[in-house]
């Protein structure tokens, strides 16, 4: 009885990560060429130079950070720096 319980526990431990891995793989879609080109254009606009291989890790990381900051700034719309009025 104990060996059956141990076998069931081991099978569950092995099956759970395999099932979660399969779910992650099915949710990801392949990237199209147009998406890759658009991302490269964004990185170039943010200052990335693909020909500058001497500073490769730093320059692409800096460009990616700029692109992400731009996306975060526009994710929720423009900021509202103004006054408000209340009617009394």
Secondary structure as the mmCIF struct_conf table of DSSP 4:
data_model
#
loop_
_struct_conf.conf_type_id
_struct_conf.id
_struct_conf.beg_label_comp_id
_struct_conf.beg_label_asym_id
_struct_conf.beg_label_seq_id
_struct_conf.end_label_comp_id
_struct_conf.end_label_asym_id
_struct_conf.end_label_seq_id
HELX_RH_AL_P HELX_RH_AL_P1 UNK A 2 UNK A 27
HELX_LH_PP_P HELX_LH_PP_P1 UNK A 28 UNK A 32
HELX_RH_AL_P HELX_RH_AL_P2 UNK A 33 UNK A 45
TURN_TY1_P TURN_TY1_P1 UNK A 46 UNK A 47
TURN_TY1_P TURN_TY1_P2 UNK A 50 UNK A 51
HELX_RH_3T_P HELX_RH_3T_P1 UNK A 53 UNK A 55
HELX_RH_AL_P HELX_RH_AL_P3 UNK A 56 UNK A 74
TURN_TY1_P TURN_TY1_P3 UNK A 75 UNK A 76
BEND BEND1 UNK A 82 UNK A 82
#
